[in-house]
Amino acid sequence: MLIEVFGPGCPKCNQSADAARAFLAAKGIAGEVVKFTNLDTMVARGILRTPAVFVDGEKVLEGRVLREKDLEAWLAKKGG
């Protein structure tokens, strides 16, 4: 599972990345959390508000801090 966190490096972005790492560890899921701070990258991905989080290329949320339950809901939707 690839979890991408987009934002300028603010506390909310860091909290989102930490929540993503905690989710992977708690569920025992092999994955990687990658943070992006480059504005051009965010624009190219269509991000209007940060933090934004993508999982395996799909936008999960934008404009608020990620919570583990957001990832649980995404996983349930995908049948995992």
C-alpha positions, -999 to 999 in steps of 0.1 A, spaced: 0 0 0 14 34 -10 1 63 11 10 98 -2 7 128 20 8 162 3 14 195 21 39 222 29 53 205 59 29 220 85 19 203 117 -13 190 102 6 174 73 30 158 98 0 145 119 -15 130 87 18 112 79 21 99 115 -15 86 114 -8 68 81 23 52 96 3 42 128 -24 27 106 0 5 87 17 -6 119 -15 -13 137 -30 -33 109 3 -51 100 0 -39 64 31 -37 43 33 -2 29 51 30 25 42 66 35 57 93 12 54 130 19 54 156 -9 59 193 -2 65 205 -37 38 229 -49 41 219 -85 35 183 -76 4 192 -56 -10 213 -85 -3 184 -110 -23 161 -87 -52 185 -85 -48 193 -48 -66 225 -37 -62 222 1 -37 205 23 -31 182 39 -42 158 11 -38 121 13 -38 96 -16 -38 58 -11 -26 37 -41 -33 67 -64 -68 75 -51 -76 107 -32 -88 97 3 -91 132 18 -82 168 14 -81 198 37 -81 181 71 -59 159 92 -60 122 84 -74 99 110 -68 61 111 -106 56 107 -104 74 73 -80 47 61 -101 20 77 -131 33 57 -111 34 25 -99 -2 30 -134 -14 38 -147 3 6 -120 -15 -14 -129 -49 1 -97 -52 22 
